[in-house]
Amino acid sequence: MTKSEVIQMHNVGIVVESLDNAISFFEELGLILEGRAMVEGEWAGKVTGLGDQSVEIAMMATPDGHSRLEISRFLRPVTVADHRAAPVNSLGYLRLMFNVSNIDELVPRLQKKGAELVGEIVNYENIYRLCYIRGTEGILIGLAELLGNLTAKDILENS
């Protein structure tokens, strides 16, 4: 039998209270809404282990089409924990990180949508300009603007 291996990462999932607000925020960031749907029924509960569930989801893609964000709003069962205010060094979900083209233009635009800068926008060795923001519903998001002509792949291969 052939050994199974990962082909690609399909998506990262985030649970929110307001699907509309989250979609609006991530569209402002540059993600593209691929679609919305209800996920419910016996099969869904068997996958998640939650039993009888009703979840509204939105699938959003990065402009390059390689990464997706699945945003979920649980109608049933109700959410049981809230990790949105956890600092970056907490165990478990840490943050989402996006490469962006103009961090100085983007951050104020996201702040108009309710984002808060966590620290400062910093220059990392003239390779990246980086910052963390708390986006819609307090979701921790990293933004990285690549400086110069290097690609992210070049940086990883040379580190």
Buried (B, 14 or more C-beta within 10 A) or exposed (E): EEEEEEEEEEEEEBBBEEBEBBBBBBEBBEBEBEEBEEBBEEEBBEEEEBEEBBBBBBBBBBEEEEBBBBBBBBEEBEEEEEEBEBEEEEEEBEBBEBBBEEBEEBBEEBEEBBBEBBEEBEEEEEBBBBBBBBBBBBBBBBBBBBEEEEEEEEEEEEE
